[in-house]
């Protein structure tokens, strides 16, 4: 079976090993499973080729689109905050966040500046602490979670994303979906599948819903849960047939049947 190394999706050739407690590089999250990670048969090879061809393209857009949403809500929420200084202070962190998304080998160090500031200007963590309870601090939780995810600190990513709350269905779905991605990195696939399901339930929209229907379906398929996979694939086909994620959906449905 092909092996994937991509954002939010990292199945392995070997069986999934569960553990009740994770070490310092992992996260004590929700319930785990003792189910065996089933190896797909030869008919799955075309499905894997589809994933290998399209997954990075689909997921690569997440950071750029997410930073756009964050920028919009920083402006529209922070400008209404009682303390306008919060909006001014977070601008630097947001600038560094966007810079890091387009950086090469230096991206980790830039994300860390976005998180911690540069000694003179505040980072997201400062905003969270200095403006507790504000909309700006809440949005900084989301941005911090995304930044931590990008530098590979999935424990901190989950911690911050879990503290984020919003009535905005797009951002809410993004946060839950990214927690799912982080659980995949921990190889806690059942928890990842659960959070992808939560991301789907949050909202029925053309941006996040097809993305997480595809993620949930592919992960369920890799876990040998063909009935669940087919359910997600059929939702994708019936409700979002024109989406990029629905490309080759019939092939995915066939492999889940």
Secondary structure, DSSP 4 states (H G I P E B T S, - for coil): -----BTTB---SSPP---SS--TTS---S-------PPP-GGGHHHHHHHHHHHHHHHHHHHHHHHHHHHHHHHHHHTTSS-HHHHHHHHHHHHHHHHHHT-STTHHHHHHHHHH--SSS--HHHHHHHTTTSHHHHHHHHHHHHHHHHTT-HHHHHHHHHH---S-HHHHHHHHHHHHHHHHHTT-HHHHHHHHHHHHHH---TTHHHHHHHHHHHHHHHTT-HHHHHHHHHHHHHH-TTSGGGTTHHHHHHHH-
